[in-house]
Amino acid sequence: MKPREITIGHSPDADDAFMFYALANDKIDPGPFKFRHILRDIETLNHKASVGELDITAISVHAYAYVSSRYAILTAGSSMGENYGPMVVAREPMTKEELKTKTIAVPGKMTSAFLGLQLCMGEFQYDVVPFDQIIPAVCDGRVDAGLIIHEGQLFYETKGLHKIVDLGEWWAQETDGLPLPLGANTIRKDLGDELIAQLAPYMRKTIEYSLSHRKDALQYALKYSRELPADQADEFVGMYVNNLTLHLGDKGKKAYQLFLDKGYEAGLIPNRVELEFVDCG
């Protein structure tokens, strides 16, 4: 019997590559499925999710507010920042009040980083810039500051840049220590309960395999780590692939709900979001 093809969307980044190492390299039995991996930046994946293009996909938690009718959240595969997260960097030190008068490069209006910065700062001027071009744009003076995600959080200082705001630190202070919800892995609800129940455990299994074969999975992830040396790539993976990634738990679910509730209450999300979770076992 021909395997059923399942499309999986995720970012071409070290943490996602680490998570999906087992599935992408046939380290676990795919059963009756053939998994086809679609690697795109997170904002592109957000837009693909808005039309239900992919069966399983990573999206920004912010974007879930707009795709909750199509997708449910898998309890494995989330990216959470525990007292760290996306940050705004600039060429010169400045206060948060000074930052409000500057133009900030952001990686996409549907990203969780953008929603978090809006919650943190209120209104500000911004330009949308591909996430991997934000640090160069700041260094070249094309923008005053940049909201950085992914590996840039670890190497911005080597470019002579200064941290102005860390959204993970800000969120932890605002919420008595809750992690900042950034990315979610989601599954299309119209696949049906039976198929969803078959597919959901694969997300947990691929993460478990990588955590128990860390050296091999990290070696694979290094291909997607851009400027990071091996030790920093390992640090970055450890930041975003952890116990909450393996299972969201009550703490993670609470953080998701609060983040989106605050977005709604601030008028940044049009509707209050009903979160729907699928347990990955």
Helices and strands as residue ranges (DSSP letters): E 4-10, H 14-19, H 21-24, E 33-39, H 42-50, E 56-60, H 61-67, E 71-74, E 79-81, E 87-90, H 96-99, E 103-106, H 112-121, E 125-128, G 131-133, H 134-139, E 145-148, H 152-155, G 156-159, E 162-166, H 167-174, E 180-188, G 189-191, H 193-212, H 214-221, G 222-224, H 230-240, H 243-246, H 249-265, E 277-278
